[in-house]
Amino acid sequence: MIDKLLCKLDVSKTPYHAVREAETELKSNGFIELKETEKWRLAKGGKYYVIRDGSALVAFRIGENYSFAIVASHTDSPCFKLKLNAENASAGCVKLDVEKYGGGLLYTWLDAPLKIAGRIISEKEGRITSRIAEFEENFVIPSVAIHFNRNANDGIKFNPQVDMQALAALGSVAGDIVKRAENEEKYGKTLDYDLFLTAAQKPFPFGFNNEFVCSPRVDNLTSVFASVSGIINCVPECFPVIFLADNEEVGSRTKQGAGSTFLKDVLYRINSVLGKTDEDFRISLGNSFLVSCDNAHAVHPNHPELSDPDNKTLLGGGVVIKHHANQNYTTDAFSSAAFKYVLDRAGVKRQDFFMRSDLPSGGTLGAISSSQVSVRSVDIGMPQLAMHSYAETFAAADYLETEKGLTAFLSSDFSADGYDKITVK
């Protein structure tokens, strides 16, 4: 099972690739594609999915009881985005001009293999189309030798415009990006692209017992593929839903991000196609539950002092429930308790995360999704090390626990009685 995950982490270089992988698995398990531009027909017991802009996906199943069990995760990870006219000459070489995408740990990207991947937009006979692409070549961002910066090991401040440009070729001839993207006979003229420099390191297990995994894009494709597995393997009581959103690393406020109406649009269309009223929809949301599934920080073995001393989130400790007083996470005691009940009933290991009170806490897509679809929610994740690094580390056992926990959640049914009672079936 972990081997299958490693393959998906490897090939899912960009959100477009990750959504394609999710779609392939859903289709092979009987899910039917719906399109936002066409009328929908839904059948009892049916399994469906919708894609927006190639990088976000909502999948759902028609269950018995009309409320929603939703898992939200995100398809993007920190990397670098190529500008147009990206190739420029310097010191007898051609470099790639890039913008930083998200809050990556920049020093980890030096002297490591990179790929160009993303989507290419072409025009043929007035029809503009998009296709997913990955270039065969490797690229590298070279570091500066310590002989030129004797204080390098004391810390470096990186300038993305200067320090994070990748080597592409010898000489001064530009135009290779468009040349490799072009296929006029088949696709027509290339007009534009969304191409990224992404980590090309293949995922690998390590440790005396191969209990650890190091891989690019652990945050947050492990949540994406665990939720895909969950909706395929669950036994639905209510309507299980997974939302694979894009652009979380840059704020989520895009048409395909958690701040968009994508999830709400899909849920409301389900309501409409099934012949339900607006009042039915409001009642269903009142009985619904959302799990925001983004990864969590494990205690770093070399720096345990950076974690809260009384709530240690450990590799191998199972699913993490994330808490924050200022609501960077949506978890409250009620949602935490309900989710803990689901995990305990399924025999899934769990633990709680709190940030050190003297360090700022990051946020995720849970609160942003809740601003569009206001339901009871909890923030969870798989514990990992080196978040936002070129490659990140996790314990294989924790992924299996996460997959098992999400399957149990999507198999559950929730009903609320006012604000102070919730029944989990």
VEXMARFI-981526 format. One line per 4 residues: number of its first residue (from 1); their letters; for each residue x, y, z of C-alpha. Coordinates in pm, 1 decimal, padded with zeros to 6 digits. Layout:
! VEXMARFI-981526
NUM = A = X Y Z  ...
! end
This chain:
! VEXMARFI-981526
1 = MIDK = 00000.0 00000.0 00000.0  00286.8 00237.7 00080.2  00453.5 00148.6 -00253.5  00139.4 00266.2 -00431.7
5 = LLCK = 00149.3 00594.3 -00239.4  00517.8 00647.7 -00323.3  00441.4 00607.8 -00692.1  00163.9 00868.3 -00669.6
9 = LDVS = 00385.8 01113.1 -00480.3  00649.1 01071.3 -00750.7  00429.2 01128.6 -01055.3  00215.0 01406.1 -00902.4
13 = KTPY = 00465.7 01682.8 -00971.6  00197.6 01955.4 -00983.2  -00169.8 01992.4 -00879.6  -00270.8 01907.5 -01237.8
17 = HAVR = -00086.0 01576.8 -01214.5  -00226.7 01506.4 -00866.0  -00584.7 01560.2 -00984.4  -00521.0 01336.9 -01285.1
21 = EAET = -00397.3 01061.8 -01049.4  -00702.9 01104.8 -00826.4  -00935.5 01098.1 -01127.6  -00776.0 00780.2 -01262.5
25 = ELKS = -00824.3 00600.8 -00931.5  -01181.2 00724.8 -00889.1  -01277.3 00621.2 -01242.9  -01129.8 00275.0 -01195.6
29 = NGFI = -01354.4 00237.5 -00891.2  -01679.1 00329.2 -01064.1  -01696.2 00706.4 -01012.0  -01862.4 00899.4 -01294.9
33 = ELKE = -01743.2 01241.9 -01410.7  -01982.8 01534.9 -01394.2  -01910.8 01870.8 -01558.0  -02000.5 02211.2 -01421.0
37 = TEKW = -02113.2 02316.6 -01771.1  -02364.0 02031.9 -01814.6  -02681.6 01915.2 -01643.2  -02637.8 01651.4 -01374.1
41 = RLAK = -02827.4 01326.4 -01323.4  -02773.1 01153.3 -00990.4  -02881.6 00802.3 -00894.6  -02927.2 00645.3 -00552.1
45 = GGKY = -02599.0 00485.0 -00449.8  -02415.8 00670.3 -00727.8  -02050.0 00776.8 -00718.0  -01943.7 01101.4 -00888.3
49 = YVIR = -01666.8 01358.9 -00921.9  -01625.5 01711.6 -01064.3  -01301.2 01884.6 -01170.0  -01248.0 02260.3 -01174.1
53 = DGSA = -00964.7 02414.2 -01377.6  -00771.6 02086.8 -01383.5  -00621.5 02133.1 -01035.6  -00917.1 02091.8 -00794.5
57 = LVAF = -01167.1 01808.5 -00755.1  -01479.1 01727.3 -00554.9  -01594.6 01364.9 -00534.4  -01907.6 01239.6 -00357.7
61 = RIGE = -02132.0 00940.9 -00307.2  -02509.5 00932.7 -00266.1  -02580.3 00776.1 00071.5  -02896.1 00703.0 00267.6
65 = NYSF = -02913.3 00997.3 00507.8  -02906.0 01354.2 00378.8  -02608.7 01517.6 00547.2  -02247.9 01552.2 00438.8
69 = AIVA = -01924.9 01404.7 00580.8  -01657.4 01615.9 00409.2  -01278.7 01578.9 00396.0  -01089.9 01880.7 00257.3
73 = SHTD = -00721.7 01871.4 00158.4  -00503.8 02054.9 -00094.7  -00321.2 01954.6 -00411.3  -00043.7 02216.9 -00418.5
77 = SPCF = 00297.6 02227.9 -00251.0  00572.1 02493.5 -00234.6  00785.2 02511.8 -00551.5  00888.7 02766.2 -00816.5
81 = KLKL = 00679.2 02893.8 -01106.9  00840.7 02973.8 -01440.7  00782.7 03320.8 -01578.4  00717.6 03375.8 -01946.7
85 = NAEN = 01041.8 03446.8 -02136.4  01205.7 03258.5 -01849.0  01533.5 03175.0 -02021.3  01810.1 03429.7 -01976.0
89 = ASAG = 02185.4 03420.8 -02037.2  02451.5 03468.4 -01769.5  02818.8 03369.4 -01750.4  02798.9 03144.1 -02055.3
93 = CVKL = 02489.9 02961.3 -01930.0  02114.0 02981.9 -01973.7  01917.7 03023.0 -01649.3  01546.2 02989.7 -01573.2
97 = DVEK = 01376.0 03296.1 -01424.1  01124.7 03179.9 -01162.6  00889.2 03312.5 -00896.0  00862.7 03153.6 -00554.3
101 = YGGG = 00531.0 02966.7 -00512.1  00435.2 02932.1 -00146.4  00658.5 02942.1 00159.8  00925.5 02687.5 00078.8
105 = LLYT = 01237.3 02615.0 00284.9  01465.4 02764.0 00019.5  01808.4 02621.8 00108.6  01678.7 02265.8 00065.3
109 = WLDA = 01618.8 02328.3 -00307.4  01986.7 02384.2 -00390.3  02189.1 02120.1 -00579.0  01891.1 01884.7 -00604.4
113 = PLKI = 01718.6 01748.0 -00917.9  01425.3 01952.0 -01049.0  01172.0 01895.0 -01325.9  00965.6 02136.6 -01532.3
117 = AGRI = 00602.2 02029.2 -01511.5  00252.7 02180.5 -01526.6  00013.2 02263.3 -01808.4  00051.7 02412.6 -02156.6
121 = ISEK = -00219.6 02614.8 -02329.7  -00249.5 02585.5 -02710.2  -00477.8 02719.2 -02982.8  -00587.9 02536.6 -03295.6
125 = EGRI = -00864.0 02658.6 -03528.6  -01003.3 02892.0 -03261.2  -01017.5 02624.3 -02991.7  -00799.0 02687.7 -02686.1
129 = TSRI = -00703.7 02373.4 -02496.8  -00495.8 02273.3 -02194.8  -00273.3 01969.7 -02159.2  -00059.0 01835.7 -01875.0
133 = AEFE = 00314.3 01825.4 -01937.7  00639.1 01711.7 -01775.3  00975.9 01772.4 -01938.0  01223.8 01483.9 -01947.2
137 = ENFV = 01529.1 01689.8 -01851.8  01656.6 01755.0 -01499.8  01757.7 02101.3 -01378.5  01953.4 02225.1 -01075.9
141 = IPSV = 01978.0 02544.7 -00870.2  02352.2 02560.4 -00786.8  02466.3 02681.7 -00447.7  02755.9 02925.5 -00402.4
145 = AIHF = 03081.9 02759.3 -00294.2  03183.7 02818.9 00065.7  03508.9 02970.7 -00066.7  03303.4 03267.8 -00189.7
149 = NRNA = 03094.9 03292.6 00127.3  03290.5 03182.4 00432.3  02996.3 03261.6 00660.9  02752.2 03038.1 00471.8
153 = NDGI = 02721.6 02788.6 00756.4  02622.3 03070.9 00989.2  02306.6 03128.7 00783.7  02216.0 03272.3 00443.3
157 = KFNP = 01933.8 03504.3 00342.7  01817.7 03401.4 -00005.7  01694.0 03641.4 -00273.0  01455.3 03444.4 -00499.6
161 = QVDM = 01533.0 03668.5 -00798.4  01907.0 03610.7 -00763.5  01974.1 03286.1 -00576.4  01696.5 03052.4 -00692.0
165 = QALA = 01747.9 03057.3 -01069.7  01808.9 02710.3 -01216.1  02073.0 02616.4 -01474.1  01917.8 02506.6 -01803.2
169 = ALGS = 02186.6 02498.8 -02072.7  02533.4 02602.6 -02183.7  02551.1 02900.4 -02417.3  02313.2 03189.1 -02466.5
173 = VAGD = 02037.2 03049.6 -02690.9  01688.5 03081.0 -02544.2  01351.5 02945.2 -02655.7  01382.0 02583.9 -02547.7
177 = IVKR = 01076.5 02595.4 -02318.9  00838.5 02694.9 -02597.6  01018.7 02466.1 -02845.1  00966.0 02164.8 -02617.5
181 = AENE = 00608.8 02266.0 -02543.1  00521.7 02317.5 -02908.4  00344.1 02050.3 -03111.8  00159.3 02252.5 -03373.1
185 = EKYG = 00049.0 01956.9 -03581.5  -00131.6 01794.1 -03288.9  -00221.0 02080.8 -03052.7  -00169.5 02401.0 -03250.4
189 = KTLD = 00023.1 02708.7 -03142.6  00141.5 02741.4 -02781.8  -00004.2 03059.4 -02632.3  00084.6 03034.7 -02263.7
193 = YDLF = 00171.8 02797.2 -01983.1  00153.7 02732.1 -01609.4  00486.0 02552.8 -01565.4  00669.6 02492.5 -01239.7
197 = LTAA = 01012.4 02381.5 -01125.1  00925.8 02094.0 -00894.9  01122.2 01843.8 -00688.1  01233.3 01541.6 -00893.3
201 = QKPF = 01372.7 01329.1 -00608.9  01203.2 00989.6 -00606.4  01037.5 00897.9 -00273.1  01230.1 00641.8 -00072.0
205 = PFGF = 01187.5 00447.8 00254.2  01467.5 00463.8 00508.3  01566.7 00350.7 00857.9  01677.4 00013.9 00997.3
209 = NNEF = 01326.5 -00120.3 00939.1  01231.3 00109.7 00648.5  00973.7 00262.3 00881.0  01029.5 00616.7 00753.1
213 = VCSP = 00961.3 00770.9 00412.3  01130.1 01076.0 00259.7  00953.5 01233.3 -00038.7  00864.1 01560.9 -00204.9
217 = RVDN = 00506.7 01685.3 -00166.5  00425.4 01490.6 00150.0  00239.8 01809.7 00249.3  -00027.3 01767.9 00134.8
221 = LTSV = -00058.4 01488.1 -00120.6  -00058.1 01226.1 00154.1  -00389.1 01378.3 00269.8  -00517.5 01394.5 -00088.0
225 = FASV = -00454.5 01027.4 -00161.7  -00568.2 00912.4 00184.1  -00901.0 01091.0 00125.1  -00935.1 00938.7 -00223.7
229 = SGII = -00881.1 00595.8 -00069.4  -01128.5 00683.5 00204.5  -01416.2 00772.6 -00027.4  -01353.5 00462.5 -00239.5
233 = NCVP = -01345.7 00222.3 00056.4  -01603.8 00378.4 00288.9  -01948.4 00232.0 00350.7  -02159.2 00547.9 00322.9
237 = ECFP = -02438.2 00624.7 00566.6  -02472.2 00993.1 00480.2  -02318.5 01160.3 00171.9  -01935.4 01126.6 00188.1
241 = VIFL = -01753.4 01410.2 00007.4  -01385.4 01485.1 -00059.1  -01263.9 01828.7 -00166.4  -00916.3 01846.1 -00321.6
245 = ADNE = -00852.5 02220.5 -00334.7  -00569.5 02405.2 -00506.0  -00365.8 02709.8 -00398.3  -00365.0 02657.0 -00021.1
249 = EVGS = 00003.2 02746.0 -00011.5  -00072.8 03094.0 -00149.8  -00391.7 03176.8 00041.3  -00668.9 02964.9 -00118.1
253 = RTKQ = -00846.7 03267.7 -00265.2  -00881.2 03144.9 -00622.9  -01170.6 02997.6 -00820.3  -01033.1 02650.0 -00746.9
257 = GAGS = -00915.7 02715.0 -00390.2  -01081.0 02654.2 -00055.3  -01190.5 03018.3 -00050.8  -01392.2 02971.1 -00370.9
261 = TFLK = -01754.0 02859.6 -00402.1  -01650.6 02525.5 -00559.9  -01745.1 02302.7 -00266.2  -02062.1 02499.5 -00191.7
265 = DVLY = -02160.9 02494.0 -00560.2  -02128.4 02115.5 -00575.5  -02322.9 02057.6 -00253.4  -02602.4 02290.8 -00358.9
269 = RINS = -02628.3 02128.7 -00701.6  -02662.9 01789.4 -00531.5  -02946.8 01937.9 -00328.5  -03115.4 02083.2 -00638.3
273 = VLGK = -03079.4 01774.0 -00860.4  -03222.5 01552.6 -00585.6  -03527.9 01777.1 -00568.8  -03459.1 01909.7 -00220.7
277 = TDED = -03559.8 02254.3 -00098.5  -03336.5 02534.0 00026.5  -03462.6 02455.5 00376.1  -03357.3 02091.4 00329.4
281 = FRIS = -03009.8 02213.0 00234.3  -02976.1 02429.7 00546.0  -03085.8 02139.0 00766.3  -02837.6 01904.9 00596.8
285 = LGNS = -02553.2 02150.4 00661.4  -02657.9 02172.0 01025.2  -02607.4 01796.4 01051.6  -02284.8 01789.3 00849.5
289 = FLVS = -01920.5 01764.3 00953.5  -01598.6 01875.0 00781.1  -01248.5 01740.1 00838.7  -00974.0 01977.0 00723.7
293 = CDNA = -00692.1 01732.4 00651.0  -00352.5 01901.4 00623.7  -00036.4 01768.7 00778.5  00096.8 01838.5 01127.9
297 = HAVH = 00439.5 01901.0 01281.3  00592.8 01604.8 01462.5  00841.3 01667.7 01742.9  01181.1 01703.2 01576.0
301 = PNHP = 01424.9 01452.6 01735.0  01713.0 01702.1 01707.7  01507.2 01995.4 01836.0  01236.4 01875.2 02077.6
305 = ELSD = 01252.7 02216.6 02247.1  01064.7 02368.4 01950.6  00746.5 02174.7 02035.3  00495.8 02217.0 02316.6
309 = PDNK = 00638.8 02029.3 02617.7  00306.2 01882.4 02731.5  00147.5 01784.6 02398.0  00411.9 01592.6 02207.4
313 = TLLG = 00307.5 01491.7 01855.4  00526.1 01195.2 01765.3  00613.4 01014.5 01444.2  00437.1 00679.0 01467.3
317 = GGVV = 00179.9 00821.8 01709.0  -00110.7 00821.1 01463.8  -00353.9 01085.1 01339.6  -00302.6 01435.6 01478.9
321 = IKHH = -00591.3 01656.8 01593.2  -00477.5 02019.6 01571.7  -00584.1 02288.7 01821.2  -00525.7 02664.8 01835.6
325 = ANQN = -00677.4 02922.2 02071.7  -00689.0 03192.3 01802.2  -00865.8 02961.0 01556.0  -00583.5 02913.0 01308.0
329 = YTTD = -00738.7 02566.2 01319.6  -01115.2 02516.3 01328.6  -01106.8 02250.3 01600.1  -01312.9 02308.2 01914.1
333 = AFSS = -01373.9 02068.8 02201.0  -01702.9 01945.9 02050.3  -01563.7 01872.2 01702.7  -01249.5 01720.3 01854.1
337 = AAFK = -01452.8 01491.5 02078.0  -01676.1 01374.5 01792.5  -01379.1 01298.1 01569.8  -01194.6 01121.6 01851.8
341 = YVLD = -01502.0 00902.9 01897.8  -01490.1 00809.0 01526.4  -01119.2 00721.8 01549.5  -01152.0 00529.4 01874.9
345 = RAGV = -01442.4 00327.9 01739.7  -01229.7 00233.2 01436.5  -00921.3 00152.9 01647.1  -00714.9 00435.8 01495.6
349 = KRQD = -00422.9 00581.5 01694.3  -00453.5 00953.5 01766.3  -00273.6 01242.3 01933.5  -00323.2 01617.5 01989.9
353 = FFMR = -00114.5 01906.5 01860.7  -00069.6 02249.0 02017.8  00191.4 02499.6 01900.8  00435.4 02637.5 02156.7
357 = SDLP = 00269.3 02947.3 02299.9  00573.1 03161.8 02219.1  00581.1 03064.4 01847.9  00336.0 03172.1 01574.9
361 = SGGT = 00110.9 02902.1 01435.4  00048.9 02838.7 01068.7  -00301.7 02807.4 00930.2  -00463.4 02584.9 00671.8
365 = LGAI = -00769.4 02554.8 00451.4  -01019.7 02458.8 00722.8  -01119.7 02809.0 00832.3  -01131.0 02927.8 00470.3
369 = SSSQ = -01355.4 02636.7 00364.8  -01579.3 02705.3 00665.7  -01633.4 03062.3 00544.3  -01801.5 02915.1 00234.9
373 = VSVR = -01968.6 02605.4 00384.6  -02031.6 02670.4 00753.8  -02045.4 02331.4 00922.1  -01893.9 02179.6 01234.6
377 = SVDI = -01526.0 02112.1 01158.0  -01199.1 01977.9 01293.6  -00842.1 02020.8 01168.6  -00632.0 01705.4 01152.8
381 = GMPQ = -00322.8 01573.6 00978.5  -00047.2 01317.5 00957.4  00265.3 01399.8 01164.2  00574.1 01482.8 00958.9
385 = LAMH = 00915.4 01649.2 00971.4  01067.2 01917.9 00745.6  00736.7 02067.2 00632.5  00779.8 02289.6 00321.9
389 = SYAE = 01120.7 02139.6 00249.5  01227.0 02008.7 -00092.2  01162.6 01662.3 00053.0  00977.7 01581.1 00376.3
393 = TFAA = 00975.8 01287.9 00618.3  00694.8 01081.7 00772.1  00638.3 00741.3 00929.0  00471.5 00491.5 00696.1
397 = ADYL = 00252.9 00365.6 00982.2  00100.5 00712.8 01026.3  -00014.8 00725.1 00665.3  -00192.8 00392.8 00709.0
401 = ETEK = -00359.8 00522.9 01026.0  -00468.6 00840.0 00842.0  -00616.8 00638.8 00556.9  -00801.0 00415.0 00803.8
405 = GLTA = -00926.6 00715.3 01002.4  -01061.4 00900.3 00697.1  -01234.4 00584.2 00574.7  -01403.0 00553.2 00914.9
409 = FLSS = -01505.6 00919.5 00912.9  -01652.9 00900.9 00561.9  -01845.8 00588.7 00669.6  -02004.6 00777.2 00961.6
413 = DFSA = -02334.9 00962.4 00987.7  -02379.5 01275.5 01196.8  -02696.7 01434.0 01331.2  -02712.6 01737.4 01557.8
417 = DGYD = -02968.2 01840.5 01817.7  -02917.1 02212.8 01855.2  -02571.0 02334.0 01945.0  -02497.9 02098.6 02233.2
421 = KITV = -02574.9 01743.9 02112.1  -02443.1 01543.8 01818.9  -02504.3 01176.4 01743.5  -02248.4 00974.7 01549.6
425 = K = -02360.6 00654.8 01379.0
! end
